Amino acid sequence: MSSGRLVGRARELGVLQGFVDAVAADGGSLLVVGEAGMGKTSLLDAAAAHAAELGIRVLRASGVEFEAEVSFAGLHQLVAPLAAELAVLPPDSRRAIGVAVGLAEGPAPDQLALTNALLALLSGAADQAPLLVVVDDLQWLDRASATLFGILARRLGGTGIGLLGVVRTGEGSVFEDAGLAEIAIGPLDDDAATAVLAEAFPELPPRAARQVLTEAQGNPLALIELPAHVGPAAAESPLGRTSVGRRLQLAFARRIDGLPAGTRAQLLLAALDGTGELFPSISVGELEPAERARLIRIHPVTRGVQFRHPLTRSAVVELSTEEERREAHRRLAGRHPAGSERRAWHLAEAASAPDEQIAQLLEEAALRTKGRGDPVGAIGLLLRAAELSPGPDDHYRRAMFATYLGADVTGDLTDPQALVAEHGGGGQGGLGHTVAAAVAAAAYMVNSGGDVDTVHRVLLGALRNTGRPTAAWDALLSEIVYVLQANSSFGSRAELVDDYWAALDRLGLDPPEGLALLGNTFLEPARRAGPSLPLLDEAIAGIGEQADHAHAVRLGIAALYVDRIAGCRSALWRVIGHGRSGGAVASAIKVFVLLGFDGVLSGDWDGVLELAEEGLALTTRHHYRLLGGFLQYDRAMVAAARGDRETVRQLADGLVAWAAPNRIGFVLQLAAHAKAVDALSNGEFETAYRHAVEICSPGTVPAHKPAALWVLLDLVEAAVRAGRTAEARAHIDDIRRSGVADLSPRLALIAGGATGMTAPAASFREAFDTALATPGASRWPFAQARIRLAYAERLRRAKSTTEARHQLTNALDAFERLGAAPWAARARAELRASGTPIAHPPSGPAAPLTPQEREIAALAASGLTNKQIGERLNLSPRTVSSHLYHLFPKLGISSRAALRDALGEA
């Protein structure tokens, strides 16, 4: 504070100095949080000075309110002083940072690669001495830099690098409630406030001093700045009735108003630029009046400009006229190279009328920004490009593309029809007659669970209107083909898929590699995936290099049906992290779906329920009904295997209720699959068979129904156990003909196990042994255990009881680990039949029900649903389900229907 002292901040200074002392030995991060004017920046300055005294190198950056839309602007500030260290980084790290800040061309790095590169850069800078990174006004950092710095802050332990940041509370920063260590800076107490005021203004009359103390409310900056505006006249003025923050800004405005015109012009340039650098054409003398007025500081060596407080910067901009701001932005644009995002942004701010050249620059910058992993920034640039588009067609093309990106990536699901109505139509053709409008409308309808056939017609009509694409349409064309592909898959009807391939042929162009992979491995995997697997495996091996969240998700989708999600897992979890921070929300929801689908197959069922819970909260909040339906299927499949029939019924019927009218065949197949597994779990084999053939008719593995690859084992097992041996064998024959067993180890395991179920007595052992010897078979524990159970049943009937017991013991262990109570009960029954003494799972005194389990069991036995039980006991339905599957083995039962008798016996 005044005279270089920080009065009343001994505790805060002690915490900050202690943090700085620890940086040299360890490293770490600390946030300084508080309201405007509390002296956070002064405390930061004191910490930086203490670091310098200890020989710690200090790097500074700051969020700038007027540059919050410029992607990686904060990172650029941090990197600029480290040119020497950047030059000696390994090429991959140097390229990652260079591409992010616009200093190099090349494919965009993914977030992990960029974080690693930044950590390597800072570690290089810390080689000679410990390093302290000081970042002021984190709440105004651009989102891309804020996300990057947030990840970095958690990785600094043991590095000799410290990150000290300042966050103004109440601004909605991603750093608020981020879980980082922080110190809160509150108002000064009465004694400290009085001391600060007396030291700064010893001649202030007592009455005026009391007025300042009352109005400042312990705000240190107000104590220093308000005394010049107190007195009877001030008390009666509007200034005397405004908030402390607003009064401070008005106080700064009076000071700025008294500066020479040339000084105000240079202050405006500095306020809007945010880099803190002086223009070559500006003399320091022009800014000296502002420094004397205590509005800015000019660094004695670098001659950089630093505003003494963010409110000063805001006041400078607020006092300027619109034309003055446009002229400043024009000058600032000239400082940046052609093609750079900063140049495009400044030109846009300087524009007073639509300008196609600037709009085109913004659109190009948006695509680069999206590729660098900042979809939110890309949408902002596209919307600004739409505003500056002179022609209605370009306006709607850009606005609709932004709307589409919102639906596909960031979770902003907006009905394009509403936008068209708001703006009075969509140019010459209106909605549905331009590619951008069609893809935005289609994405909205698909994600909200709309009619598949309507989406299909809209997209095909738009593609017919495009003719052969030109370079300007490449990005949009890729997106419309992608949505058409997804919609065809969700419809899961042969005619939709045939229309897709015909439309692709009419375009006369080979699709991009990513779209080609999706067509082969996602749309028709049974027919087309085989030849594409080497290319897919190569793409998955390089997924870590991707910063574009949509691209990473699409690669995960391509990997889904051929069981290669495991190779994408790290990249997909990074997408979830970005979505959790408020960025790629829609992409994150898709990842919850992908990981959930994979978890159902790979047996991570508790993880599936956790994913579904978090994902469903997002789908509800953002109205993604289709993706929510996929997550409900995950819950239903776990419930089906664990014997929770009521949950399966509720979830499956709920899916059918909205999917059937909209002809969303894939969702109907998912509901049928859950019902099939539920029936299998409960010994209702004919019912299970009827549900399975809704997806996959015997004797065919339909190419247009990719979900068929998930139901192969269920259909064959249901057919065999229902006495439909001929149908089971016909299906196995088609599995062999289709070659699906070659697509993944899981499918090889299932094909072999299914063959063993119907093989003659002389060869069933070979078929089962081949299946169970499949490399990686243990990654699919539920399928593996079911095949072991089927194998054991045939072995026992062939009088090979010792071999049967081995398979049954392994199967029982897997079923119990999964919580698959009905299947565990069946394995125990087989063990007893094979002559192995085995008791019912512990119950009664050996493993009593907990009081909560007893209460839940009693309510379930009375006929209440999980939801009703949860409402009565203040639990989530998922928690109720979890308790039920844990208590079933204790009671020696496998289904809800047996609860009443089991409780009576207990």
N, C-alpha and C positions, 0 to 999 in steps of 0.2 A: 504494500500500500504506500501511503505518502512517505516521502523521505527514504524510500527504499525499504521500509520496515513493513512487516505483515502483522499488524496488531491483532491480538485475539485469536491467532491461528497457530499457537504453539503445538497443540495436539496434531493438527493436520500436517504441519511441517515435519513433525517427528515421524509420522507415518510415511510421508513421501521420502524423507531422507533415509529412513530405514530401508525402504524399497530400493532406492538408488544404491545404497551400500551393498545390498544383496545381489545386485545385477552382476557385478564383477565376478562373484563366486558362483553364481548359479544362472540367473536370468528369470524371466517371467513377465507377467502383465498385471497392470493395475489401472482401474478406471476411476477418474475423479468426476463425480456427478453432482449436479446442483442446478439451481435456477440461474437465470441471467443476472450478472452483476455481483455474484457472490465472491468473486475473486479467484475463480478457478484458473484462469490464465495466469494470474500473478503467482499462484502456487506452482503452476507448471513452470513458469520462468525461474522460480526459486529452486525447483528440483533440477532443472537443466543447469543452472549455475553451480549447484552443489556437485552435479556429475562432472562438469568441466574441471572443478577444483580437484576431483579425484582422478583426473586423467581419462575419464570416460568420454568417448566421442559421442556427440549428440547430433541426431538428424531430426529435422522438424518438417511437419506437413500440417495441413489444415483443411477441413471441409469448408467449402465456399457455397453459400446459399444459392448463388446465381450460376453455379456450375454443377449443381447436383444431377443434372441430366446428361452430363458429358461422361461417357463410360471410361472408367479407369483414370479419371482426372486426378484422384488422390494418389494412385500408384505412380503416376507420372511425376508428381511432386517429390515423392520419396526416392525415386530412381535417379532423378536429374543430377543430384550431387555425387552420384556413384559411378560416373562414366568410366573411371579407371578400373574399378572393380568389375563393372559389367563387361569390359573388354576382355578380361581374362577368364570369364566363366566358361565352362564347357559349352560347345556349340548349341546343344539342345536347350540348355537353360538360358543361354543368351538369346536364342531365337524366341523362346516362350515369352520372356519379358518384352523383347523388342516388338513382337507381334501385338501383344496386349496394349502397349502404349503407343502403337503406331509408328515405331521406329524401324520396323522390318516387315517384309511381306512373307506370307506363307500360311500353311494351315493353322487354324486357331488351336492353342494348347488347351487341354482340359484343366479343370480347377486344381486337381492334385498336382499336375505337372507345373502349373504356374506357382502354386504355393511352395513346392519344393525348390523351384528356381529362385523365388524371392528369398527363401530361407538360406539358400546357398549364397546369394548375393550379399545378404546381411552378414552371414558367417564370414565371408571373405573380408568384409569391411571390419569385422571384429577380430581379425587375426592379430593385428598389432596392439589393439586395446579394446576393452569392453565397449559395447555400443548401447546407447539409449535412443530409442525411437519415440519422439514426442509428437502426438497428433492432437491438435486442438479441434473443437467443434466436429466431433465424430458424427453427430446427428445430421450434418450436411454433406457428408461424403457421398459420392455417387454410389449406387447400390453395388456395382461390381467390385469397387475397391473396398467397400464396407464388408462385404462377404469375405473377400480375400483376407483382409486384416483380422476379421473375426476368427478365421481358421488359424491364421498365423499366431494369434495371441495364445492359443491353446497348445502351441508346440515349442514354446521358448524355454521351457525348463531345462537347465543344464547346458544352455548354449552360450552363456555370457552376453545375451542380448535381452534388453528390457523394452517393453512397450508400455508407455505411459500415455493414456488418452483421456480426453475431457469430453463429457457428454452433458448437454443441457437437458434437464428432465422435461417431460411432457411434450417432446417433439416426435414421438413415435419411432425412435431410432432402433435399428436391429440390435444395438448394443444394450438397450434397456432390458433387464431380466435375461441377460445372455449367459448368466452363470459364471462370469468372470469376477475375480476379486475386485472390490470397489471400496471407495471411501466417499461418504456423502458430505457435502459442504453446505452447511445451513447458515442462517443469519447470525451475525455477531450478537453476543449478549449485550445488555445495556451498558455495562462498564466499558467493554471494548469499543462499542459504537461511540460512546461519549469521548473516549480517548482519541479515536481516529478523527472525529470532527474537530476536537480542540487542537490537535496537532496540525491539521490542515488549515484551519481557519481560527487562529487564536483570538482575533479581534471580533468575531461574530457575536452580536448582542445575545444575551441569554434567551430572550423571547424567540428570536429567530432560530437559535440553536435548538430550542425545544420543538419548534415547528419542523425543522429538518429531521430531528431524531424520530418524531412521530411519523412523518411521511416516508422516511427511508426504511423503516421497519427492519433495521439491522442489515440492510443491503449495503455492502461497502462501497460499491461504485456510486450509489445514490448519495451516500454521505459526502463524497468528494465532488460530485457534479451538481447537486441541487442547491447548495447555498446561494449561488448567484441568482436564483429564481424564487427566493422566498420573500415574505413580507406580506402586508395586507393586500396589496394589489394582486400578488400571485395567488393568494388564498382565494380571492374572489374570481380568478380567471379560470377558463376551462382547464388550464395546465394543473391547477391545484386540485382538480377533481378526477384526474386520470390515474391509471395504475402506475406503479413505480417504473416498470419497464418502459411504458409509453412516455412517461415524463422524462426518462433518461434520453430516449431517442429524440424527443423534442428539444431537449437541452443541447444535444449534439447538433441538431439542425440549426439552432440559432448561431452556434459557433461556426458552422460551415457557411452559413449565409453571409457572414462577415468576411469571408476570404475573397481574394482577387479572383476574377473570372477564369484566368488561366490555371490557377491552382485547383479550382473546382473541376475544371475539365480533366486535369490529370488525375485527380482523385477518382473521378468517375471511371476512367480507363482502368485504374488499379482495382476498383471495386468489382467491375464486371469481368476482369481478366482472371483473377484468382491465382496467378502464378507467383505473384510477389516480385516480378522482375521489372526493372525500369526499361522504357523504350530507349533505344540509342539516341533518338532525337530530343529526348526530354532532359533538361538540365535539372540537377538537384535543387538549384535555386528556386525553381517554380513550385517545388513541394515543401520548401522550408517553412512557409507560413502555416501549413497544415501541421507540421511537426511542432512548431512553437505553440500551436493551439492544442497540443496534446491529443491530436486525432490519429496520428500515425507515428511509426518509428521508421527511420531509415538506417539500415545496417551500415556501420562505419566502413566495412570492408567490401561486402558484396553489393552495397547500395540498393539492396532489395527493399521493398515497401511492405510493412506489416501494420495493419490497422490495430489500434490499441484495444478495440473491442468490436465484436460483430455488430453491435447496435450502431456503431459509427458507420460501418459499411452500408447497413440498411438505410441509414439516414441520408448518405450521399446519393444513393440510387433514388430514394423517395423524393428528394428535392429536385432532381433533374427532370427535364421535359422529355416527352416521347421522342422528339426529333434529336435531342442531345444524346439519348441512349442509342438511337439507331446509328448516329454518326460514330459513336464510340465503338459500337459493334463492327461497323465497316472497317475502322482502323485496326481493330483487333483481328479481324479476319485476315487482313494483309500480313499479319505476323506468322501465319501458319501455312504450311505447304499445300499445294493443290491436292485435293483428294482426301485430306485429313478430316476426321470427324469434327475437330474443333473449328476448322475453317467453315465447314458446312453449318455448324450450329450458330456461329457468329453471323454468317450471312443470312441465315433464317431470321435471327433476332433483328437484323438490320432492315429486313424487307418491310416495305409499307404497303405492298400490293402483291397479288399472286405472281409467281415467277417460276416458270417451268424448269429453268436451268438449276435454280436453287433446290426446287423440289426433287429433281433427279439426283442431285448431290446428297440430299438427305436420305433418299431411298437407298442409294448405294451404301451410305454410311450405316443405315439400319441393318442391311444384310450382313455387313462386316461385324457390326456389334452383336447381332444374334449369334454369328459364328464364333465370337469370342466368349460366349457363355453369358451374355447379358440380355435375355429376352425382354425384360421390362424396359430397358433402355431402347431396344430396337423398336418396340411398339410406340414409345413416345416419339421417336424420330419419324416413323411412318405416319403417325397422326399429324405431325407438323408438316410433313411433305404433302399430305392430303389438303391441309389448310392452304398451302401455297400453290396448289395445282390450278392453273387457269381453266383447263377444260374439265367439264363435268365427268367425262369418262375416266380421266386420270385421277380425279378427286376420289371417285367411288372405288376405283381399283385399289388405290392405296389405303383408303379408310377400311375397305372390306378385308384387305390382306391383314391389316392390323387387328381387326376383329377376329379373323381366323386364327392368328397367332395367339391372341388372348385365349381362345377356346382350346387350342391345341397344346399350348405350353404353360401359360401363366395362370390359368384358372379363372379368367374373366369371361364367363359364358354369357354372351350378349346376343339377343335376338336381332339379326340383321334387318328384319322387317321393320323393327322399331326405328332403326337408324334411317332407313329409307323414308319412312313416314315423317320423321323429324326434319329431314333435309329436302323433302319434296321430290323424291324420285331418284332414280339411279342413272341419270344420263339418258342417252338415246334408247337403250334397250330395257332399262329398268332391271329389277332384281330377277335373277335367273337367266339373264342373257349376257352376262359378262362372267368371265372365269372367276374373278375375285369375288363377286357377289354370290355366285353359285357355291364356291368352296366355303365361304363364310356361313351361308345358309345351311349347307349340308353338314358342316362341322357342328353347328348348333343343334340341328335335328338329331344327328347321330348320338352326340353326347347326352342329350336330354331324353334319349330313348324314343325318338320319333319313328314314323312309319318308314320302313326300309324301302318300299317300292317308290315312295315319293322322292326320297333322297336319290335313288337310282335314276329316276327320270330327270331330275334337276341336273345332276352331274353329266349324264349322257348328252342332254341338250346343250349344255355349256361347251362340252368337248366338240360337238358337231359344229358349233359356231366359231370355234377358234381356227379351223382350217389347220394348215401347217404352222407350227409355232415359230416365232422369231426369238432372237436372243432376249428381248425385253420381257418375254413371257415365260422364260425358262423356270424361274422359281415358282411362279403360280401354277404352271402346268404340272410340275412335279407334285405340288400339294394336292391338286384336284385329282390326279391319278391315284395318289396315296389314299385319299378319302374314299374314292370309288372302290379301290381295292379292299379297304377295311369294311365298307358297307356291304360289299359282296360277300365277304367272309362272315359277317354278322347275320346276313340273310341266309347263308348256307343253303342256297338252292342252285341247281345246275344252270338254270337259265341266266341267273345273275352273273355267275362266274364266266359263262360263255360270252355274255355281253361285254364283260371287262376285257377279255382277250381280244375280242373283235374290235373294240374301241382302240386298244393299244396298236393293233395292226393298222387301223385307218390313219393313225398319226404318222406312220411311216418312219418312225425314229426309234432307235434302240433306247429303252428306258435307262436312266442312271443306275449305277451298280446297286445302290441301296434298294431302289424300287424293284429291280430285277430279283434280288435276293428275297424280298418280301413276297413277291408273286409266287416264287417257287417253294419257299419253306413255310409260309404262313397261309397263303390262300389255297394252295393245292399241294400240301407236303407229301401226301401218299403217292401222287403221280409225278411230281416234278422235283422234289427236294434232293434226291440222290446226287445228280451231277453238280449241284451247287454247294455241296458240303465243304469241299476244299476252300472255295472262295469265302464261305461263311466262317470257317475256322480261322482263316487268315485275317478277316475283318475283326473277329473277336479278339485275336491276339493283339491287335492295335487299338482296342477300344479305349485304353488308358490315355491315348493321345487326343481324344475328342473333348472339346469344350462345349459343343452344341448339345444341349440336353435332349432336344428332340431327336437328334441323330443317335445318341446313346440308347434312348428308349426304343427307337425303331430297330436297332440292332438286337436289342433284347427280345423284341417281338419276333424277329426273324429266327431267333434261337429257341423259341418257346416249344414248338411241337417236336423239334428234333433234340430236345433235352440237353441244350447247351447253355442254359441260364447260369450255371455255376461259373462259367468263364467270364460272364458279364457282371457278376455280383458286386464287385468293388465299385465299378463305374456307376451301377444303378443306385447303390447306396449314396453315392455323392449327389445324384439327382435328388434323392429324398432330402438330403441335407439342404440343398438349395431351395427346395420347396418349403421346407420347414421355416426357412428364413424369410418367406414371403415372395420368393422369386418364381421358379418354374413349378407352380403348384399343380397344374394339370399333368405335367410330366411326372411329378412325384406320385400323383394318384395312380397313373399307369404303372409305375414301378411297384407300388403296393400290390396291384393286381398281378403283375408278372411274378413277383416273389411269392405271392400267395398261391398262384397256380402251381409253381414249382415246389413250394413247401407241402402242398397236398400230396404230390407224387413222391417227394423225398422223405416224408414222414416227420417233418418239423412242425407238428400240428399245433403245439402251444405257441410257437412263433407265428404260425398262420393266423391264429386267433388274435394275437397282438397286432399284427399287420392289418387285419380286417377291421379291428376296432378303430385304429387311428385313421385308416383310409376311409372308412364309412363316415367318420366325423367330417372329413374334408368333402366327400361327395355330397353329403347333406348340406353343408354350408355353401358349396358352390354349385349345387344343382346338377351334378353329373350322375344322372340316374343309371345310365348304361354301365358305367364303371362300378357304381355301387352294386348293381346286380351281380357283377362278376365276383365282388367281395362277399356277397351273401351266399353265392355258390360255394366259396371256400369254407364258410362256416357250416353250410349244410353238409358238405362232404366229411368234415371232421365229426360232426354230430352223427352222421350215418354210420361211420365206422365204429363210433363209440357207443352206439345204441340209444341215442337220444332221439327217439322217433318223433316226439312232439315238435322239437325244433326243426327237424327235417321237413315235416309236413308244413309248418308255418312258412318256412323260408321258400320251399319249392313252390307252394301254391301262390305265394306272393310274387315270385318271378313270372309264373305263367300268367297271372292276372293282367300284367301290363305288357308282357312281351307278345302274347298271342294276338291281340288286336293290331299290333304294329308289325306283325310278321317277322319278328326278330328270331329266326330259327335257331341261332346259336344259343341264345338264352334258354329257349325251350329245351334244347338238347342238354344243357347244363342241369336244368331242373329234373329232366328224366334220368340223367346220370346219378344224381343224388338219391332219387327214389329207388333206382336199381341197386345201389350199394346198400341202402337202408334195408331193402327187402332181402338181399343176400345175407346181411348181418343177422337177420332174424329168421332165416330158414325158409323164407317164402320164395322159392326158386322160380316157380312159374310166373309170379308177379315180377320178379327181378328180370326175367327173360323178356316179358312184354315191354318193360320200360327200356331195356337195353336196345331192343330192335327199333325203338323210335329214333335212335341215332344211327344205327348200323345194322342193316338187314343182313340176315345170314347169307353167306356166300359172296358178300361184297364188302370192300373197304372203300366207301364212296369218296372220290377225290374232292368233291365240293363240300365235304363235312370234315374239317380237320379234327373236330372233337372226337371223331371215330377212333383216333389214335389213343385216346384216353380210356375207351370203353372196351377194348379188345378182350382183355382178360375177364371182365365182368360178363360179357355176352357168352363167351365160351363156358365159363364156370357155371353160369345160370342154366345154360342149355344142357350141360352134362348132368347137373344135379336135378334138373327137371325131367330127365329121361329123354331129352331131345338130342340124342347122340348124332343123328344124321345132320341136323342143322349145325351142331358144333363142328363136325368134321368138314362140312362145306365151308364154314367160315375159316377154319385153319388152312384149307386149300387156298383160299383167296389171299390170306395173309402171306403164304409162301409166294404166290404168283405176283403179288404187288411189290415184293421186295422191301416192305417196311421194316423188317427185322434188321436190315442193313443200315437203318438211319441212326440208331443209337443203341447203347447197351441196354437201356430199359426195354426197348421194343424187342431186342434179341432175347432178353430174359423172358418176356411175356410170350413171345412166339414159341420159345422152347417149352415153357411151362404149359401153355395151352395144348401143344402137341402131345405132351406127356399125359394130359388128362384123358385123351381119346385114343392113345396108341394101344395097340394090342399088347397082350401080356408079355410077349417075347421082347418087346422093344421099349416099353414105357420107361424102364430104368435109364436107358441111354438118353432118351429125350429129356427127362428131368435132370439127370446129372449134367448134361450139356447146358441146360438152362442155368442151373445154379453155379456152374463154373464160369459164367459170363463175367469178364473183367468189369469190376465196378458194380456188380449186382447188389452189394450191400448198401449202395446209395439209395436204393428203392426198397426200404425195409418192409413196407406193408405188402407190396406185390411179392417180394421174396418169401415172406412168411406164409402168405396164402398158397404159394406154389409148394413150399415145404409141407404144409398141411395136406394138400391134395396128394402129394407124393407119398406121405406117410399113410394116408388112407388106403392107397393102392398097395403099398408094401404090407400093411397089416393083413389085408385080404389075401395077399399072396403068401401069408404065413412068415414073412420076414420081419418079425416083431422087433428084433434088436435094431435093425436099420430104421424101422419106423420110429422107435423111441428117440433115436438121434435127431431125426428131422423134427419130431414133435417138440422135443425139448428146446431146440433152437427157435421153432415157430412160436412156442408159448412165451419164451423170453422176449421176443420182438413184440408180440401183441401186448404183453403187459407193459413194456416200456412205452408203447404208443398210447396206452390207455384204451385199446380196442377191446372192451370187455366182452362183447358177444363172441368175438373170434377167440379170445383167450379161453372162454368157457368151452367152446367147441374143441380146442386143442387139449384141454384137460380131460374132456370126455373120451377123446381118442387115446390119450395116455392110459386112462383107466382101462379102456377096452383092450389095450395092448398088454395088460398085465402089470402095469406100473402103479404101485400104490400112490395115490395122490389125494390129499385132502382138498376140500373146498377152500377157496381163499379165506384167510383168517377173518373171523367175524366174532361177535360177542366179546367176551372178556379179553381174547387175544389181540383184537384190533377193534376196539369200540368206536362207534361213531362219535364224532365230536358233537357238542350240543347244537352247533349250527347245522352240521350235516343231518342230525336227527330231525331238526325242525324242517329243513328243506325236503328231506325224504318224506316226512309226513304230509307236507303240503302237496308234493308231487303225487303221492299216493291218493290224495283226495281228489285229484283231477285238475289241479291248477296248472296252467302253462308256466313256462320259465319266466315270461314277461310278468305274469300276475304274481308269481312268487317274488320276483325281484322288486316289484312295486310294494309288496307287503313288508319285505325285509330290508328295503332300501339298498338293494344290490342290483348290479347290471345283469341282464339275461345271460351274458357270457359267463359271469362269475357263477351264476346258478348252475349253468351247464357244466362248468368245470367241477363243481362240488358233486354233481350227480355222477359223473363218470368215475370220480375217485371213490365214491361210496358204493357203487355197484359191486366191485370185486370184494369189498368188505362183507357184503350181504350174500355173496355167492350167486348173484343174478346177472343177467346180461341185458335186461331191458326194463323200461319204466313199468310195463304191465305187471311185472312180478313184484313190484315194491310192496303192495298191500300185504301179500302173504309173507314176504320176507320180514317185514317189520313185525307182523304178528308173532312169528317164530322167535324173533329176537327178544 
